Amino acid sequence: MSKKRLTCFLGLPRSPSDRTKYGYAPTRYSWIQEGRDFEETQFLAVRLAEHFAVDSIHLLATEEAWALLGRASDQAERDGPSLQEALTSAGFHDLVHHEIPKGQGEDTWVLFEQIRRCLMDTEDEVILDVTFGFRVQPFLAAACACFVMACQRPGEPRRLRVVYGVQEPGPEGRGSIWELTPFLDVVTWALGAQLFLRTGRADIIGEATEKVGRTLDKRWSEGDHEDPRPNLTELGKSLTHFGRDLATLRTGALLLGRNGQVSSAKRLLGNIEATRDYLSRHLPALPPILERVVGRIRGLDLEAAEPWLGAAAGRWALARLARLYQDFERHPEAATIVQEALVTGYATGEGAAPGRPGCTWEARDAAKRHFRAAESNLYRDIAGLRNDIDHGGFRDSPAQAEKLIKKLGTWIDVLEERARQETSPPPRPPARPGDRLREIAVQLMAHADELDRAAESEVSAVVGSAVQESRR
């Protein structure tokens, strides 16, 4: 079992009962979430040390605050015991003082580093109490907490909790403790979402969402069930499954589904929609990030009745998937999808349904032969591009990265344009002189890859002359 460390701040306030002295008001704190009412104390750190049974206390305080309120000493200017004396009376003798600057100018970075060390340079579980933080100290403590979460290794359990004690107005000397740790979960969630939006990697956001979901499920099962079940656990699982299918190029699972289930894209979008209202009310920080996730994967969610990817909707989804991989700068995957999407245009039946029994090597090879026969130059260019990437440059005269990326983007443009024409063909304008010749020119150039490369420029010249002649 890991040890526990309490890290806290200490300011230098005037005593509310004697303004000529320094000290905090005696307060009786209540912690509703933990079901605890604490005995009166001037220092919340004492009660937190008792509650968590900590092994050590680390105090962040200026030299002046340490001298007047921190260390055990006779001080006529102090109203009540020092923090060290109060801790010793409670049975805690391991108090470590970390001197911090007052937070002026460049001192803020020194302060940041001192806080960071207290949070990170230990294997202990850390409880951070920001109750007596002064001026910029609470803000920098929050920044350090975010920094800690960003540096945490994948799968590593969180070792940080954050609490804040509020002294309520009035002569009764009452206060309450706020648990701020859930906001660290939001930070982890946001970092995971940023990673997903930039790279498509979904393990961190999926794990963080499942973790929040388990907490909310437990709270819901113990509550009065006024709201429907949050079901964030299912949202987290769908994020993880989508990310794994994306990482392993499981195109059929991404777009069509597997084993009678909906596709991972459709499942994810459906779970985002199902949790939208609940999150808007209870975790309002999450929906804006989820909307960005929706924007990323919208267009991959084919209708449930779509049995294959050879139809217009399926080919558009493939184009969208290729573009998504390129946006994530995952160019090998993008090149693979471009080639397979173009081959799929010549496939029939389940040969265009990856993951289905009929999508065999023989069916794909037949489609590939049709593609090569119909568009030999395009086939050769795409295959060369993919091979250049897949072989990692271990070939004769490998292309530069910039050229590969640009060429790949061009072929994705081709995919999108073909899908767009099939999905919504443009209306025909009224016929004009020369239109028929232009139409012939377009058809010739569309099939120019079937002609000898040396003759392409001559074909263009002949067609251009014919068009000019029609205008006279």
ABEGO torsion letter per residue (X at the ends): XBBBBBBBBBBBBBBAABAABBEBBBBBBBBAAAGBBBBBBABAAAAAAAAAGBABBBBBBBAAAAAAAABBBBBAABBEBBAAAAAAAAGBABBBBBBBBAGBEAAAAAAAAAAAAAAABBABBBBBBAAABBEAAAAAAAAAAAAAAAABBBGBBBABBBBBBBBBBEAAGBBBBBBAAAAAAAAAAAAAAAAAAAAGBAAAAAAAAAAAAAAAAAAAAABAGABBBAGAAAAAAAAAAAAAAAAAGBAAAAAAEBGGBBBAAAAAAAAAAAAAAAAAAABAAAAAAAAAAAAAABGABBBAABABAABAAAAAAAAAAAAAAAAAGBAAAAAAAAAAAAAAAABBEAAABBGBAABBAAAAAAAAAAAAAABAAAAAAAAAAAAAAAAGGBBBGBBBAAAAAAAAAAAAAAAAAAAAAAABBBBBBBBBBGAAAAAAAAAAAAAAAABBAAAAAAAAAAAAAAAAAAAX
